[in-house]
Amino acid sequence: MTRRLVRLLVGLALYGFTMAMMVESSLGLDPWDVFHEGLTKQVPLTFGQVVIVTGALVMLLWIPLRQRPGIGTVANIVVIGLAADLGLAVLPSPDGLVPRTALLAGGVVGNALAGALYIGADLGPGPRDGLWLGLVRRTGLSIRRWRTILELTVLSIGFVLGGTVGVGTVLYALSIGPLVQLFLGLVPPREPGRPTSEELADAHRVG
């Protein structure tokens, strides 16, 4: 349990920091972060604070879905937002295309590693993942369909609010699933009864 908890916290902290890397690249964000960034332009909150508030509000939607949070769910809400604000405070804002591209690429790859760490810890899904998991269980529709619906919705709203959509958005969508599966294959063997790496990666796949 202790090892899984450490893995969870390291994964969440890295996840938030790599989110900041993608924000600083200014080349495009994943759908939820387009939404988060768009909100920062409408409310007097930092990026990380918006991530925390949004996560808490999304978890309220779990109630009618009868979705149960875990330790990882609560930690997800707090740690990722704090780590994102820390990253934005210490990371430079490069001007050239080459350093911005490097920051984006590092952010996407690091985000996948972070996702593999916290998903593999199996201590509860994040609030956003828990939302589409709950919808899948309640409606019988596929993971792919609900995740696509939700992410297209937040992407559209975030874009209207001023969030950054660009090549990074496309790169993230195409690469995050395969990268998470790759990193899940490199982690220590699963405990008996826990999902396989393929099952966990498929749950994290975009679109």
C-alpha positions as CSV (number, residue, x, y, z in Angstrom):
1,M,0.0,0.0,0.0
2,T,2.8,2.4,0.9
3,R,4.5,1.8,-2.5
4,R,1.3,2.4,-4.3
5,L,0.7,5.6,-2.4
6,V,4.1,6.9,-3.2
7,R,3.6,6.0,-6.8
8,L,0.3,7.8,-6.8
9,L,1.7,11.0,-5.4
10,V,4.8,11.0,-7.6
11,G,2.6,10.4,-10.6
12,L,0.1,13.2,-9.7
13,A,2.9,15.7,-9.0
14,L,4.6,14.9,-12.3
15,Y,1.2,15.1,-14.1
16,G,0.6,18.6,-12.9
17,F,4.2,19.7,-13.7
18,T,4.0,18.4,-17.2
19,M,0.7,20.2,-17.7
20,A,2.6,23.4,-16.9
21,M,5.2,22.4,-19.5
22,M,2.5,22.2,-22.2
23,V,1.0,25.5,-21.1
24,E,4.3,27.3,-21.3
25,S,5.0,25.9,-24.8
26,S,1.9,27.8,-26.0
27,L,1.5,25.2,-28.8
28,G,-1.8,23.6,-27.7
29,L,-3.2,21.7,-24.7
30,D,-5.2,18.6,-24.1
31,P,-9.0,19.1,-24.1
32,W,-9.5,19.5,-20.3
33,D,-6.5,21.9,-20.1
34,V,-7.9,24.0,-22.9
35,F,-10.9,24.3,-20.7
36,H,-8.9,25.1,-17.6
37,E,-6.8,27.7,-19.4
38,G,-9.9,29.3,-20.9
39,L,-11.5,29.6,-17.5
40,T,-8.4,31.4,-16.1
41,K,-9.1,34.2,-18.6
42,Q,-12.6,34.6,-17.2
43,V,-12.1,34.2,-13.4
44,P,-9.5,35.6,-11.0
45,L,-7.9,32.2,-10.3
46,T,-4.6,30.7,-11.2
47,F,-4.4,27.7,-13.6
48,G,-3.8,25.3,-10.8
49,Q,-6.7,26.8,-8.7
50,V,-9.0,26.3,-11.7
51,V,-7.9,22.7,-12.0
52,I,-8.7,22.1,-8.3
53,V,-12.1,23.8,-8.4
54,T,-13.1,22.1,-11.6
55,G,-12.0,18.7,-10.2
56,A,-14.1,19.2,-7.1
57,L,-17.2,20.3,-9.1
58,V,-16.8,17.4,-11.5
59,M,-16.7,15.0,-8.6
60,L,-20.1,16.3,-7.5
61,L,-21.5,14.9,-10.7
62,W,-20.4,11.4,-9.4
63,I,-23.3,11.5,-6.9
64,P,-26.2,10.7,-9.3
65,L,-23.9,8.2,-11.1
66,R,-23.2,6.4,-7.8
67,Q,-19.5,6.5,-8.4
68,R,-17.3,6.1,-5.3
69,P,-14.1,8.1,-4.9
70,G,-10.9,6.7,-3.6
71,I,-7.8,8.2,-2.0
72,G,-6.4,8.8,-5.4
73,T,-9.5,10.8,-6.4
74,V,-9.1,13.3,-3.6
75,A,-5.3,13.5,-4.1
76,N,-5.8,14.0,-7.8
77,I,-7.9,17.1,-7.2
78,V,-5.4,18.8,-4.9
79,V,-1.9,17.6,-6.0
80,I,-2.2,18.1,-9.7
81,G,-3.4,21.7,-9.3
82,L,-0.6,22.6,-6.8
83,A,2.0,21.0,-9.0
84,A,0.7,22.8,-12.1
85,D,1.0,26.2,-10.4
86,L,4.5,25.3,-9.1
87,G,5.5,24.4,-12.6
88,L,4.2,27.6,-14.0
89,A,6.1,29.6,-11.4
90,V,9.5,28.0,-12.1
91,L,9.4,27.1,-15.8
92,P,10.6,29.7,-18.4
93,S,8.4,31.0,-21.2
94,P,10.6,30.3,-24.3
95,D,10.2,32.5,-27.4
96,G,11.7,30.3,-30.1
97,L,9.9,27.5,-31.8
98,V,12.6,24.9,-31.1
99,P,12.5,25.3,-27.3
100,R,8.8,25.6,-27.3
101,T,8.5,22.3,-29.2
102,A,11.0,20.6,-26.9
103,L,8.9,21.8,-23.9
104,L,5.7,20.5,-25.5
105,A,7.3,17.1,-26.4
106,G,8.7,16.7,-22.9
107,G,5.3,17.6,-21.4
108,V,3.4,15.0,-23.5
109,V,5.9,12.2,-22.8
110,G,6.2,13.1,-19.1
111,N,2.4,13.4,-18.8
112,A,2.1,9.8,-20.2
113,L,4.6,8.5,-17.7
114,A,2.8,10.3,-14.9
115,G,-0.5,8.9,-16.1
116,A,1.0,5.4,-16.0
117,L,2.2,5.9,-12.5
118,Y,-1.0,7.2,-10.9
119,I,-3.3,4.9,-12.9
120,G,-1.2,1.9,-12.1
121,A,-1.4,2.7,-8.4
122,D,-5.1,1.8,-8.6
123,L,-6.2,4.0,-5.7
124,G,-9.2,5.6,-7.4
125,P,-9.7,7.4,-10.7
126,G,-9.3,11.2,-11.1
127,P,-12.6,13.2,-11.0
128,R,-12.7,13.6,-14.8
129,D,-11.9,9.9,-15.5
130,G,-14.4,8.9,-12.9
131,L,-17.1,10.9,-14.6
132,W,-16.9,9.1,-17.9
133,L,-16.4,5.7,-16.1
134,G,-19.7,6.4,-14.2
135,L,-21.5,7.3,-17.4
136,V,-20.3,4.2,-19.1
137,R,-21.6,2.0,-16.2
138,R,-25.0,3.8,-16.1
139,T,-25.7,4.0,-19.8
140,G,-23.9,1.0,-21.3
141,L,-22.3,3.1,-24.0
142,S,-18.6,2.6,-24.7
143,I,-15.7,4.3,-23.0
144,R,-14.6,5.7,-26.4
145,R,-17.9,7.3,-27.0
146,W,-18.3,9.0,-23.6
147,R,-14.7,10.1,-23.4
148,T,-15.0,11.6,-26.9
149,I,-18.3,13.4,-26.1
150,L,-16.9,14.9,-22.8
151,E,-13.6,15.9,-24.2
152,L,-15.0,17.5,-27.4
153,T,-17.4,19.4,-25.1
154,V,-14.8,20.8,-22.8
155,L,-12.5,21.4,-25.7
156,S,-15.1,23.5,-27.5
157,I,-16.0,25.5,-24.4
158,G,-12.4,26.0,-23.6
159,F,-11.6,27.3,-27.1
160,V,-14.5,29.8,-26.9
161,L,-13.2,31.0,-23.5
162,G,-9.7,31.6,-24.9
163,G,-7.9,28.3,-24.2
164,T,-5.0,27.4,-26.5
165,V,-5.8,24.8,-29.2
166,G,-3.0,23.9,-31.5
167,V,-0.6,21.2,-32.7
168,G,-0.1,20.2,-29.1
169,T,-3.8,19.3,-28.9
170,V,-3.5,17.0,-31.9
171,L,-0.2,15.5,-30.7
172,Y,-1.6,14.8,-27.3
173,A,-4.7,13.1,-28.7
174,L,-2.8,10.9,-31.0
175,S,0.1,9.9,-28.7
176,I,-1.2,9.8,-25.1
177,G,-2.9,6.4,-25.3
178,P,0.1,4.5,-26.9
179,L,2.6,6.2,-24.6
180,V,0.7,5.4,-21.5
181,Q,0.4,1.8,-22.6
182,L,4.2,1.8,-23.2
183,F,5.0,3.1,-19.8
184,L,2.5,0.8,-18.1
185,G,4.4,-2.1,-19.7
186,L,7.6,-1.0,-18.0
187,V,6.2,-0.7,-14.4
188,P,6.5,-3.6,-11.9
189,P,4.1,-6.6,-12.3
190,R,0.5,-6.0,-11.2
191,E,-0.9,-7.4,-8.0
192,P,-3.3,-10.4,-8.4
193,G,-6.8,-9.3,-9.4
194,R,-5.7,-5.8,-10.6
195,P,-6.3,-4.8,-14.2
196,T,-3.7,-5.6,-16.8
197,S,-1.5,-2.8,-18.4
198,E,-3.6,-3.1,-21.6
199,E,-6.8,-2.6,-19.7
200,L,-5.5,0.4,-17.9
201,A,-4.1,2.0,-21.0
202,D,-7.3,1.5,-22.9
203,A,-9.2,3.3,-20.2
204,H,-6.7,6.2,-20.5
205,R,-6.8,6.3,-24.3
206,V,-8.2,9.5,-25.8
207,G,-11.0,9.3,-28.4
